[in-house]
Amino acid sequence: MPNNIKDRGLTDREMIQLCLELEKGRARSISSTILETSHEELRDIYKQLYTNATDSQYQLYEIMNQKGWYKTAIASIEQINQVEKFMQNNLHPDSQFK
């Protein structure tokens, strides 16, 4: 659907993209809240909200991906190995000081 400039409407792609960004923001916000919450029952509620937000985000991503609106590249083995090495070196920073 082309952008409806005359009526200043949003395309389906723009609407889904906005929803996707909102869900990503909601997940980040809830994640921060979980890290700062010490009450166990409240943490459980926030964990469920986080799961809901990430599930919604993934569903929106899948819609965009299926329509060709969200392209992702497939990582090569070399790229995966580079990330793995980087993560191993940075997950245990104390080992650098031994």
C-alpha positions in Angstrom: 0.0 0.0 0.0 1.6 3.3 -1.0 2.0 6.1 1.5 -1.2 8.2 1.5 0.4 11.7 1.4 -2.9 13.4 0.3 -4.7 12.3 3.5 -1.5 12.0 5.5 -2.2 8.5 6.5 0.3 5.8 7.3 1.0 2.7 5.2 0.6 -0.7 6.7 4.4 -1.0 6.8 4.8 2.3 8.7 2.1 1.3 11.2 3.7 -2.1 11.9 7.1 -0.5 12.1 5.8 2.0 14.7 4.2 -0.9 16.7 7.4 -2.9 16.5 9.4 0.1 17.9 6.9 0.6 20.7 7.2 -3.1 21.7 11.0 -2.9 21.7 10.8 0.1 23.9 8.3 -1.5 26.2 10.5 -4.6 26.5 13.6 -2.4 27.4 11.6 -0.5 30.0 10.1 -3.6 31.6 13.6 -5.2 31.6 15.0 -2.2 33.5 12.1 -2.4 36.0 12.7 -6.1 36.6 16.3 -5.4 37.4 15.3 -2.8 40.0 12.4 -4.7 41.6 13.1 -6.7 44.8 9.6 -7.8 45.6 9.4 -11.4 44.2 5.7 -11.4 43.3 6.0 -8.1 41.6 9.1 -9.3 39.7 7.0 -12.3 38.5 4.3 -9.9 37.2 6.9 -7.9 35.4 8.5 -11.1 34.0 5.2 -12.0 32.5 4.8 -8.5 31.0 8.3 -8.8 29.6 7.4 -12.2 28.0 4.2 -10.7 26.5 6.2 -7.7 25.1 8.9 -9.9 23.5 6.3 -12.2 22.1 4.4 -9.3 20.5 7.7 -7.9 19.2 8.5 -11.2 17.6 5.1 -11.5 16.0 5.4 -8.0 14.5 8.9 -8.8 13.3 7.6 -12.0 11.6 4.8 -10.1 9.8 7.4 -7.6 8.5 9.8 -10.3 7.6 7.2 -12.3 5.7 6.2 -9.2 3.7 9.9 -8.5 2.9 9.8 -5.3 5.0 12.4 -6.4 7.5 15.4 -8.0 5.9 18.1 -9.7 7.9 21.4 -11.1 6.7 22.4 -14.7 7.5 25.6 -14.6 9.5 28.6 -16.5 8.1 30.5 -19.0 10.3 33.4 -16.5 10.4 31.1 -13.8 11.8 29.6 -16.2 14.3 33.1 -17.2 15.5 34.1 -13.5 15.8 31.1 -12.8 18.0 31.7 -15.9 20.1 35.3 -15.0 20.7 34.3 -11.4 21.6 31.7 -12.6 24.0 34.0 -15.1 25.6 36.6 -12.4 26.1 34.0 -10.0 27.5 32.0 -12.3 29.7 34.9 -12.9 32.1 36.7 -9.5 32.3 38.3 -10.4 35.6 40.3 -13.2 33.9 42.2 -10.5 32.1 43.7 -9.3 35.4 45.1 -12.6 36.6 
